[in-house]
Amino acid sequence: VAVRPVALFAMRSRHVAEVFTPAVLQQIQQVVRLDPDLVAERFDLPAVRRALAEAEVLITGWGCPPLDAATLAAAPRLRAVVHAAGTVKAHITQACWDRGLLVSSAASANALPVAEYALAAIIFAGKGVFALRERYRTDRVFTPTAMLPGIGNFGQRVGIVGASRTGRRVLELLRPFDLDVHLADPYVSAAEAAGLGARLLPLDDLLSRCAVVSVHAPSIPETYGMLGARRIALLPDGAVLINTARGEIVDTAALTAEVTSGRISVVLDVTDPEPLPSGSPLFDLPGVFLTPHVSGSHGNELERLGQCALEELRRLVAGRPLANQIHEQDLARSA
Ligand SMILES: NC(=O)c1ccc[n+]([C@@H]2O[C@H](COP(=O)([O-])OP(=O)(O)OC[C@H]3O[C@@H](n4cnc5c(N)ncnc54)[C@H](O)[C@@H]3O)[C@@H](O)[C@H]2O)c1
């Protein structure tokens, strides 16, 4: 029997119990040698330094400090980082890539609840539920003639911005419906989009044609303010824009102006800034459905991240290819 590699937890310590159920923790300990009570929240403490000297694998999570050159120098046996959360950009430094560390993340597991939230929002938006609810609340009566034109999920044009891990999952979830799905993503070909069940369009065309648009692009320099005043104005009257990605992809002032006029509605799980200042009109406007950045993993969904890490550790230790390996060259266009 091969010797189990030595592993070390590195994250905000409260996340260990949230992400790793006792059963998963037990299974992890069958795969690696791990002291579950030692959680590195910082790398400069003596006990952590001693553990780093032996560690071959770091199991990281939210709050893991950056793995800088000094930390790596203290971890001569380290060969892999298995991240039980989304993006690795906060802790994986250039020194990690230079060192040739294997890096894996649970971002695809974290994408699932975001995609579920987006699916719910897309279906409600297509049906006109957000607007009809507001109208009923205001008028206190409802007559069939007040029904909104163009509502319904039969042939509704839906636009997905970004075939990211999240965007791809949304496209998969949209398959059973009778929707007309479009995709804007500069890194995807028309053939690949068709394989994903969507018609590829340039972003401007997608915005002009789709009454329901869901944003799933990463926040990178080329996407900051990607949906500014000019592009938001392309959306058809009555459109619903859904953002579960990052607030800074959409110009907040332009968005606020269009929602204030009542021309479009929005579903926002993310904003810029975040949190919003308490006086922001986005809290009170009838065309805004606002949630506090909750579409990612929370509650029992956190356990999926722990399970994802366990499965990745099993692959790593068995010498099988990782399922969720992160490659340095993909990072510039990833979340
Ligand atoms: N609200 C939440 O709780 C929550 C949770 C997780 C992720 N997110 C956010 O969701 C978004 C997607 O995350 P992910 O991990 O699925 O992303 P990802 O890293 O998988 O996305 C990368 C892909 O996005 C596409 N892309 C890159 N540039 C683009 C552009 N200019 N226009 C359109 N598409 C482009 C490319 O296909 C690229 O491969 C990110 O903004 C992320 O921060 C939010």
The ligand as a Tripos MOL2 file, in Angstrom:
@<TRIPOS>MOLECULE
LIG
   44    48     1     0     0
SMALL
NO_CHARGES

@<TRIPOS>ATOM
      1 N1        -22.6300   35.4550   -7.3640 N.am      1 LIG1
      2 C1        -21.8360   34.5200   -6.8910 C.2       1 LIG1
      3 O1        -21.9440   34.0940   -5.7560 O.2       1 LIG1
      4 C2        -20.7670   33.9290   -7.7970 C.ar      1 LIG1
      5 C3        -20.2030   32.6820   -7.4950 C.ar      1 LIG1
      6 C4        -19.2560   32.1410   -8.3810 C.ar      1 LIG1
      7 C5        -18.8610   32.8450   -9.4970 C.ar      1 LIG1
      8 N2        -19.3950   34.0830   -9.7370 N.ar      1 LIG1
      9 C6        -19.0190   34.8400  -10.9290 C.3       1 LIG1
     10 O2        -19.6280   34.2140  -12.0510 O.3       1 LIG1
     11 C7        -18.8540   34.4880  -13.2270 C.3       1 LIG1
     12 C8        -18.5130   33.1980  -13.9300 C.3       1 LIG1
     13 O3        -17.6390   32.4070  -13.1070 O.3       1 LIG1
     14 P1        -17.0140   31.0620  -13.7090 P.3       1 LIG1
     15 O4        -16.1500   30.4440  -12.6770 O.co2     1 LIG1
     16 O5        -18.1210   30.2720  -14.2850 O.co2     1 LIG1
     17 O6        -16.1370   31.6960  -14.8810 O.3       1 LIG1
     18 P2        -15.0020   30.9870  -15.7810 P.3       1 LIG1
     19 O7        -13.6650   31.2620  -15.1860 O.co2     1 LIG1
     20 O8        -15.3650   29.5780  -16.0240 O.co2     1 LIG1
     21 O9        -15.1520   31.8420  -17.1260 O.3       1 LIG1
     22 C9        -14.1780   31.8070  -18.0940 C.3       1 LIG1
     23 C10       -14.8330   31.8470  -19.4610 C.3       1 LIG1
     24 O10       -15.6260   33.0330  -19.6470 O.3       1 LIG1
     25 C11       -15.7070   33.3180  -21.0260 C.3       1 LIG1
     26 N3        -15.3310   34.7180  -21.2810 N.ar      1 LIG1
     27 C12       -14.1190   35.3020  -21.0850 C.ar      1 LIG1
     28 N4        -14.1410   36.5790  -21.4810 N.ar      1 LIG1
     29 C13       -15.3900   36.8280  -21.9330 C.ar      1 LIG1
     30 C14       -16.0230   37.9750  -22.4950 C.ar      1 LIG1
     31 N5        -15.3640   39.1340  -22.6870 N.pl3     1 LIG1
     32 N6        -17.3200   37.8840  -22.8440 N.ar      1 LIG1
     33 C15       -18.0060   36.7270  -22.6790 C.ar      1 LIG1
     34 N7        -17.4390   35.6070  -22.1750 N.ar      1 LIG1
     35 C16       -16.1610   35.6540  -21.8010 C.ar      1 LIG1
     36 C17       -14.7260   32.3970  -21.7310 C.3       1 LIG1
     37 O11       -15.4520   31.3240  -22.3150 O.3       1 LIG1
     38 C18       -13.8390   31.8980  -20.6150 C.3       1 LIG1
     39 O12       -13.3030   30.6280  -20.8780 O.3       1 LIG1
     40 C19       -17.6080   35.2380  -12.7380 C.3       1 LIG1
     41 O13       -17.7960   36.6160  -12.8810 O.3       1 LIG1
     42 C20       -17.5420   34.8810  -11.2710 C.3       1 LIG1
     43 O14       -16.8510   35.8350  -10.5230 O.3       1 LIG1
     44 C21       -20.3520   34.6260   -8.9210 C.ar      1 LIG1
@<TRIPOS>BOND
     1     1     2 1
     2     2     3 2
     3     2     4 1
     4     4     5 ar
     5     4    44 ar
     6     5     6 ar
     7     6     7 ar
     8     7     8 ar
     9     8     9 1
    10     8    44 ar
    11     9    10 1
    12     9    42 1
    13    10    11 1
    14    11    12 1
    15    11    40 1
    16    12    13 1
    17    13    14 1
    18    14    15 2
    19    14    16 1
    20    14    17 1
    21    17    18 1
    22    18    19 2
    23    18    20 1
    24    18    21 1
    25    21    22 1
    26    22    23 1
    27    23    24 1
    28    23    38 1
    29    24    25 1
    30    25    26 1
    31    25    36 1
    32    26    27 ar
    33    26    35 ar
    34    27    28 ar
    35    28    29 ar
    36    29    30 ar
    37    29    35 ar
    38    30    31 1
    39    30    32 ar
    40    32    33 ar
    41    33    34 ar
    42    34    35 ar
    43    36    37 1
    44    36    38 1
    45    38    39 1
    46    40    41 1
    47    40    42 1
    48    42    43 1
@<TRIPOS>SUBSTRUCTURE
     1 LIG1         1 GROUP 0 **** ****
